[in-house]
C-alpha cells in the first residue's frame, strides 16, 4: 500500500530554512498498523536549476515613495547644489565615461552632487565620483579607453540625449524636479528616475527619450 506524506520539517535555523527540508512519512503494515516513521533530508541548494534566469521586464514601472515627502511636496523648493552649478561639465564627463571608458552603469545624485559608477573591467564593485572629481575632466584618464560594447541595448549616440533629458528634468521646475537619476544601464536599456515627490520610475531608454520635460512636470514647454 502507499505511504502517505505526513509533513515536512525545516531545519538549521532561519538563515538556511529555505534550503534544507526533512520530509516525514508514516510507515504502516498491510493491516494498517503504524510501524514507525521514515524521514528524508533534502538540501534544496544542491538540486539542479531547471528554470531560466529571471529577466527584468522592460515595461514602465512606477513606485510611490515616502508619503511624508509627497504630502509636503508643495512646501519645498529645489536648492541649487554644487552639481547644478557645474552640470554641463559634470554631464560631459559622464558622457565620455559611458561612451569611451568602459562605464556601463551610472547613478546620478543631483541633490547630493555625486555619481555612482560601475565599470566593465570590475563590475562587482562600484565607485563614487564626488563634486570635486566631477569638475575635473582629467578624471576620465583614470579609466582606460574601451570600445563601446556591441551588445549594449542603448546606442552610443543616445547617451548624450539621455543626459540632456536628465538635465532638463532637473531644471524644469523648482518644486517638481529630478532629485536622483538617471540610473543608466547600457546593457539592459533601462533608466530610472526619482523625483522630488520621492516617486520613482523605471522605463526603457527610448520610452524616456520620447517624453519631454512638460510630460513629467505638467508645465508647457
SULQUI-V624092 format. One record per residue. RES is the residue in one small letter. BURIAL is + if it has 16 or more other ideal C-beta (glycine too) atoms within 10 Angstrom, else -. D_CENTER is the distance of its C-alpha to the mean C-alpha in Angstrom with 1 decimal. Layout:
res=RES burial=BURIAL d_center=D_CENTER
res=RES burial=BURIAL d_center=D_CENTER
This chain:
res=x burial=- d_center=53.5
res=x burial=- d_center=49.7
res=x burial=- d_center=48.0
res=x burial=- d_center=45.8
res=x burial=- d_center=42.4
res=x burial=- d_center=42.7
res=x burial=- d_center=39.3
res=x burial=- d_center=36.4
res=x burial=- d_center=35.8
res=x burial=- d_center=32.6
res=x burial=- d_center=33.3
res=x burial=- d_center=32.3
res=x burial=- d_center=30.6
res=x burial=- d_center=27.3
res=x burial=- d_center=25.0
res=x burial=- d_center=26.4
res=x burial=- d_center=27.5
res=x burial=- d_center=25.1
res=x burial=- d_center=26.5
res=x burial=+ d_center=30.3
res=x burial=- d_center=32.6
res=x burial=- d_center=36.4
res=x burial=- d_center=38.1
res=x burial=- d_center=41.6
res=x burial=+ d_center=44.4
res=x burial=- d_center=47.9
res=x burial=- d_center=50.7
res=x burial=- d_center=53.8
res=x burial=- d_center=57.2
res=x burial=- d_center=58.6
res=x burial=- d_center=60.5
res=x burial=- d_center=57.3
res=x burial=- d_center=57.8
res=x burial=- d_center=54.9
res=x burial=- d_center=55.0
res=x burial=- d_center=51.8
res=x burial=- d_center=48.1
res=x burial=- d_center=46.0
res=x burial=- d_center=42.6
res=x burial=- d_center=40.0
res=x burial=- d_center=37.0
res=x burial=- d_center=33.9
res=x burial=- d_center=31.0
res=x burial=- d_center=28.2
res=x burial=- d_center=26.1
res=x burial=- d_center=28.8
res=x burial=- d_center=28.9
res=x burial=- d_center=27.9
res=x burial=- d_center=24.7
res=x burial=- d_center=25.7
res=x burial=- d_center=22.7
res=x burial=- d_center=20.4
res=x burial=- d_center=16.9
res=x burial=- d_center=14.4
res=x burial=- d_center=13.0
res=x burial=- d_center=10.0
res=x burial=- d_center=12.2
res=x burial=- d_center=12.4
res=x burial=- d_center=14.0
res=x burial=- d_center=13.4
res=x burial=- d_center=12.0
res=x burial=- d_center=13.0
res=x burial=- d_center=12.5
res=x burial=- d_center=15.3
res=x burial=- d_center=15.2
res=x burial=- d_center=18.1
res=x burial=- d_center=21.4
res=x burial=- d_center=23.3
res=x burial=- d_center=21.4
res=x burial=- d_center=21.9
res=x burial=- d_center=25.5
res=x burial=- d_center=26.3
res=x burial=- d_center=24.5
res=x burial=- d_center=27.8
res=x burial=- d_center=29.1
res=x burial=- d_center=26.8
res=x burial=- d_center=26.9
res=x burial=+ d_center=24.6
res=x burial=- d_center=26.0
res=x burial=- d_center=26.0
res=x burial=+ d_center=23.9
res=x burial=+ d_center=25.0
res=x burial=+ d_center=22.2
res=x burial=+ d_center=23.5
res=x burial=- d_center=26.9
res=x burial=+ d_center=25.7
res=x burial=+ d_center=23.1
res=x burial=- d_center=24.8
res=x burial=- d_center=25.2
res=x burial=+ d_center=21.7
res=x burial=+ d_center=20.1
res=x burial=- d_center=22.8
res=x burial=+ d_center=21.8
res=x burial=+ d_center=18.1
res=x burial=+ d_center=19.6
res=x burial=+ d_center=21.7
res=x burial=+ d_center=19.1
res=x burial=+ d_center=16.8
res=x burial=+ d_center=20.0
res=x burial=+ d_center=22.3
res=x burial=+ d_center=21.0
res=x burial=+ d_center=18.6
res=x burial=+ d_center=15.4
res=x burial=+ d_center=12.8
res=x burial=+ d_center=9.6
res=x burial=+ d_center=10.1
res=x burial=+ d_center=9.0
res=x burial=+ d_center=12.3
res=x burial=+ d_center=13.8
res=x burial=+ d_center=16.9
res=x burial=+ d_center=18.6
res=x burial=- d_center=18.6
res=x burial=+ d_center=19.2
res=x burial=+ d_center=16.8
res=x burial=+ d_center=14.2
res=x burial=- d_center=11.9
res=x burial=+ d_center=12.3
res=x burial=+ d_center=12.1
res=x burial=+ d_center=15.2
res=x burial=+ d_center=16.5
res=x burial=- d_center=19.4
res=x burial=- d_center=17.5
res=x burial=- d_center=14.0
res=x burial=- d_center=13.9
res=x burial=- d_center=14.5
res=x burial=- d_center=13.0
res=x burial=- d_center=15.5
res=x burial=- d_center=16.1
res=x burial=+ d_center=18.2
res=x burial=- d_center=20.2
res=x burial=+ d_center=22.5
res=x burial=- d_center=25.4
res=x burial=+ d_center=23.7
res=x burial=+ d_center=22.3
res=x burial=+ d_center=26.0
res=x burial=- d_center=27.2
res=x burial=- d_center=26.8
res=x burial=- d_center=28.1
res=x burial=+ d_center=24.8
res=x burial=+ d_center=24.0
res=x burial=- d_center=26.9
res=x burial=- d_center=25.2
res=x burial=+ d_center=22.9
res=x burial=- d_center=25.0
res=x burial=- d_center=25.3
res=x burial=- d_center=23.5
res=x burial=- d_center=24.1
res=x burial=+ d_center=21.3
res=x burial=- d_center=20.0
res=x burial=- d_center=22.0
res=x burial=- d_center=19.4
res=x burial=+ d_center=16.6
res=x burial=- d_center=15.8
res=x burial=+ d_center=15.9
res=x burial=- d_center=19.6
res=x burial=- d_center=20.5
res=x burial=- d_center=22.6
res=x burial=+ d_center=19.8
res=x burial=+ d_center=17.9
res=x burial=- d_center=20.6
res=x burial=- d_center=20.5
res=x burial=+ d_center=16.8
res=x burial=+ d_center=17.5
res=x burial=- d_center=20.7
res=x burial=+ d_center=19.2
res=x burial=+ d_center=16.9
res=x burial=+ d_center=20.1
res=x burial=+ d_center=22.0
res=x burial=+ d_center=19.6
res=x burial=+ d_center=19.9
res=x burial=+ d_center=23.7
res=x burial=+ d_center=24.5
res=x burial=+ d_center=25.6
res=x burial=- d_center=26.2
res=x burial=- d_center=25.1
res=x burial=+ d_center=22.3
res=x burial=+ d_center=20.1
res=x burial=+ d_center=16.7
res=x burial=+ d_center=15.7
res=x burial=+ d_center=12.3
res=x burial=+ d_center=10.9
res=x burial=+ d_center=10.4
res=x burial=+ d_center=7.2
res=x burial=+ d_center=8.9
res=x burial=+ d_center=8.6
res=x burial=+ d_center=12.3
res=x burial=- d_center=12.4
res=x burial=+ d_center=10.5
res=x burial=+ d_center=11.7
res=x burial=+ d_center=8.9
res=x burial=+ d_center=8.6
res=x burial=+ d_center=7.5
res=x burial=+ d_center=10.4
res=x burial=+ d_center=11.7
res=x burial=+ d_center=15.5
res=x burial=+ d_center=18.4
res=x burial=+ d_center=18.9
res=x burial=+ d_center=15.6
res=x burial=+ d_center=14.4
res=x burial=+ d_center=10.9
res=x burial=+ d_center=10.7
res=x burial=+ d_center=8.6
res=x burial=+ d_center=11.1
res=x burial=+ d_center=12.6
res=x burial=+ d_center=13.8
res=x burial=- d_center=17.4
res=x burial=- d_center=17.1
res=x burial=+ d_center=15.9
res=x burial=- d_center=18.8
res=x burial=- d_center=21.2
res=x burial=- d_center=20.8
res=x burial=- d_center=22.6
res=x burial=+ d_center=22.5
res=x burial=- d_center=25.2
res=x burial=- d_center=23.0
res=x burial=+ d_center=20.6
res=x burial=+ d_center=23.3
res=x burial=- d_center=26.2
res=x burial=- d_center=28.2
res=x burial=- d_center=30.3
res=x burial=- d_center=29.9
